[in-house]
C-alpha cells in the first residue's frame, strides 16, 4: 500500500494539532477542535478548509468546449469566461464517471475541479477522447492548493485580503485576484450549503494565504475546519459524495440529479441510456430520511421493510445544526414519498426512520447568493 499523500498545508495542520484521517489516498485534517464546533462555526460565521486534495485539470484548444459537450450532460456552451457550473462526466450506461465543477477561464480554456479519488481515471478518460478534438489536457493538481472559506461571514473575512470587489463576484463566478499579495483564482463556489469562496493558490505560497485567512477571520469567529465538518455540512445540504451517494453504477435520474441534464444540447455520452430510463422512470431513487430514535444511521447500514433488506444507507450522520440524525438511501418505487416509514439496522437492532423532503438544510434567504 502506498503512503498517503500530504497537501502543501501539512505544516499548518500540524501546528494546529489536527486530528488526521486518510481520505482518497490523502492524509487530511479530520478536525481540529471538534466536528460539531467546526460545523456550527461555518453555519454561524465562517470556516477555512484545506481542500487541496481535489484534482484540477486544464483543457485548452479551439474544440475544448465541443469535447466537454460530448463528455458531460450539462450545457457547456452556455458558459462565458469567468463563469462556472456543476456538471457530470458521463458513462455510456447513463451513470457518472465523476461529478465536477467546470470553470470557463477564457475562450478555449476550461478548468475542471474533480474528486480526489477520481483524478487519475478522469484524466485518462478525458485524454482518450481529447485526441480526436486536438485538445490539450494538463493535470495541474500538484501545482495548486485549494483553500475554501465558507459561511455567512466568508466575504467579510476575505475582503480585507484583496482589492477585488467580492460583492460583485456572483455565485459560480471566478476571476483572477491577488489574495494576501499572492496571485490566485477566486471562485464563489463551495460544498457546505453556505455562501463562500474557493481560492486556488500556487502550492508554494499556500501557507501565506492560509495564515492570512485565519488571521483575518479570527475576530469574526472563523475556525479552521476539517473533513469531518465538511461531510456533515454537505449532508445537511444534500450535496452528494461520489463513491458513497453515487458511482459508476448510479444513474443521474436515480441520484436525483436529472436537473443537470440539458436535453436540448444535442448528443453526449450516456444520453441514450438516460432517455430510456426517463421513459420508464427509475426503479430506485435517492431519498433523504430522519431517524425516529436516537440511533445514528451510517454508510452501508441495511434499510429494512417488512423484515427484508430493500436498500442501504449511502450517507448518514448526526446533523449538528439541525440536531437530528439524518441520512440518504436508495429506495425502491413506492417508498419515495415523505412520511414513508421503514427501519435501519443499527448494531443488530431495527431502528425506525422516515422519508423527509431534502435538502435537510437551506441557507436563509437573507444570506448572500
N, C-alpha and C positions, 0 to 999 in steps of 0.2 A: 504494500500500500504506500502511495506517495505521500510525502509530508504536506500538510495543509499549507496553503499559500497565505501570506500576510499582505495587507494593504499598505500604502505609503504612510498611513497614520498609526501604525502599530505602536510606535514610541509614545504617541499621545495617549493611546488607550492604556498602556502600561502605567503611565504617570497618573492616570485617573483610577488605577486599581480596578480595571474592568474585569468582570467575570466572563470568561471566554467560552465560546461554543464553536463547533465546527459545522459549517453550512456550505453545501455545494463545493466542497474541497477547499474552503477558505476558513482561516481562523479569524473569527469576528467577535466583537463585544456583544454578549447576550444582554447584559445590563450593567449598570454602574452602581446605582443605589438600590432600586428595585424596579421590576417591570411596572408595577402599579403606579409608583410615583412618577416614572418617566412617561407613562401613558397619559396620566392626568395633567402633567405639565404641558403636553402637546395640545390637549383639548382646551386648556385654560390660558396658556401663554405661548410657549414655543419649545421645540426640541431640536437638537442638532444631531444628525445621523451620519455615520460613515457608511456610504453605500457603494464604495469603490470596487466591490466585488462584481458589480454589474458589468456587462460587456458593452463595448462601444465599437460599432462597425461603420466605416465611412464608405459610401458608394459615390463614385464620380464617373461622369460620362454623359454624352448627349442623349443616351437612351436609358439613363438610370431610372427615370420616372416610369418608363414603359416596363422595365424589369420589375419594379415594385408593384405596379398594377397587376402584373401576371402572378406574382408570388403571394400577394396579400388580398384580403377581402374588402377592406375599406378603400375609399376612392382617393388615391394619392394625387390625382390631377386637380383636386380642389385645394391642395396646399399652395401656399405662397412663401417666398423667402421670409424667414422669421416665424413661421407657423409650424405647429406640430399636431399630431393626433395619435390616439390609441389605435392599434391595429393588430393583426394576427398573421403570422406566416402559416400558410395553409398546406395541408397534405391532400392527396387525391381522394381520400375517404371522407373529406369534409371535416376532419379533425385539425387540431392545431399542432404545428411543429413547435411554435412558441407564440407568446403574446409579447408585444413590444410597443415602444413609442417611436414614431418616425418624425424626425425633425428635418424640415427643408431649410438648409442653411443658405443656399443660393441656388439659382438655376443650375441644374445638372449636378447638384451636390446635396446629399442626404446623409444624416447621421441616424443610425439605429441604436437604440438602447435596449439590449436583450437581457434575458435572465442569465445569471451567473452559471448555472448548471448546463445551460444550452449554448453557450457562446461558441464552442468549437463546432458543434454539429450545425448550428445556424450558419456559421461561416462556410463550412463545406457545402451545405445545401445551396446557399446563395451563389457561391463561386461556380458551382456546377452549372447553374442556369445563366450566370453572367457572361460566360464566354460568347454565347450567341448574340448578346447585346453589346459586346465590346465595352463592358462596364468594369471599371477598376474597383476592387473591393479590398479594403485595408482594415486590419484589426488594430484599433487604437487603444485597446483596453489597458495595456500596460503603460500607456503614455499619460493617462488621465486618472485623477482621483475625483470622486463624486461626493460632494457634501450637500446633504439635504437639510434645509431649515424649514420646519413645518410648524404650523399653529397660527392662531389668530393674531399673534404679535410678530409673525415672521417678517413682514415688511418693515416694521419698526426696528427690528433687530438688524436687518441687512442694510437699511437705508444709509446709516452713518458711514458705511464702509465703501460706498460707491457714489459717483456723481450721476449715475444713471437715474432718471426719474422712474422708480419702480412702480409707481402708481399708474403709469401708462403701459406697463407690461401686462397684457391680459393673460387670462388662463390659456394654457397651451400655446404660449408665445415664447420665443427665445431670441436673445441678442447677445452680442459681444459686449463685455463691460469689464472695467477694472474693479476688482474687489480686494480691498486691503492692499492696493498697489500691485495686484497681480492680474495679468490679462486672463480673463475667464470667459466662458459661456454661461449665461444665467437664463434658466428656463423657469416658467411658472407652472411647474408640474410637481407631482408627488404621489405618495402611496399610503396616505393616512386618513383621507376623508376631510382634511383641513386645507385651508389656503397655505401656500408655501412655495418654496423655490428649491431647485436643484442646481448646484453650482459645479460646473465642470472646470477643474483646476489642474494645471500641469502637475504631474506627480511630484516633481522635485520641489514644488512650492506649496504643497498641500498643507503642511503643518502651519505655515504662516496664516493661511485663510481660516483653518480650523480654530486656531487660538484666537484670532481676531473676532470670529463669530461668538465664541464662548465669552470673551471679554465684553463685547457689545451687548450680548443678551443677558448677562448676569443681572442687571437691575430690573429687567422685565420678567425675570423668573424662568428664563430659558435653562434647560438641563441638557447635558449630553444624554443621548438615548440609544439603546442597543436594539438588536434584532428582536428581542422578546416583545418590547413595546411596539415595534413596527408591525409585528404579526398580529397583536391584539387590536391595534388601531385599524389595520386594513380589514380585519374580520368584521369589526363593528360596522364598517362602511361597505361591506360586501365587495371588497376588492379581492379578486381571486388570486390564488397562488398556484403557479404552474408546477406540476408534479404532485400536487395534492388535490386541488379542486378541478383540475383539467389536465389532460395529457394527450398523447397521440391516439388514444382510443376514444376521446371525448369530442363530440361534435359541438360546434358553436351553438346550435339550437338547444342541445341538451344542457349546455352550461349557462343558458340564459343570455348569451351574447349575440343573439340574432340581430340586434340593433346595429352591430358592427358591419353587417353585410350590406353593401351598396349594390343592389340588384341591377341598377341601371348602368353600371360602369363597364359592362362587357365581360368577356371571358377571364377567368382566373382559376388557378389550381383549386380543385375541390368543389367548384361551382355545381357540377352535375350531381354530385352526391348530396349536396345541401338542397338542391331543388327537389330531388326525390324525397328527401326527408321532410321538407316543408309541405309537400303534397299530402303526406300521410300523418304528419305530426310526430314528434319524438316519442319513443316508448318510455323514456325516463326523463327526469328533469331535476336540475339542482335547485333545492329549496332551502330556505332558512327555517330554523326551529329554535325554540326555547325549551330548556328543561323545566319540568314542573315539580322537581325535587331539588335538593341541594347538590345532587351529583353533577359532575362535570363530564361532558362528552369529549372524547379525544379522537384524533385521527385514527381511522381504522376500526373503531368500535362498531359492532353489528347493530343494525336497525331491525327491530322485530315488530311483526304484526301477526296476531293470532299464533304466536309461538314460532313463527317462521322468519328466517332472515330475508328481508326484502331490500336491503341496501347496506351501505357503510358510511360512517361519518367521514367526510373529507377534511373538514377543519372544525375544531371545537375548542372552547376556552371559557373561562370566566371573563366577562366583559367589564373592565374596571370602571368605565364611565357610566355604563347602563346599570351596573350592579346586578347583572343577570348572567346565567350560564347559557351560552348560545352555541349554535353550530350550523354547518351546512352539510347536506347529504343528497345523493341522487336517489329519488324515489320513483316508483312506477306510476303509471296513469291511475287516477282515482285517489291519489294521496297528495295532490299538489295544493289543494285549497287551504287557505288559512283556517285554523281550527281543527284540522285533521289530527287525530291523536295516534300515537304509536309509542314504542318503548325503545330505549337504548340500553344495550347490555353493558353495564359498568361493573367490572370486577365480579362477574357472575350473577349480578342482580339486574332484573328488568326494571329500569327506571323510566317514569313517564315523561313524555315530551310532546310538543305540539307545534305544528307548522304555523309560522308567522310571516307577515309581509317583510320584505327586505328592500333597501338596506335597513339594518337594525338602527343605525345612527345616520342622521343627516345634519350637515353643518347648518347652524342657524341662518335664516335668510339675510340677516343684517351683516353677516361676515363677508369679507371681500371675496369676489368670484375669482 
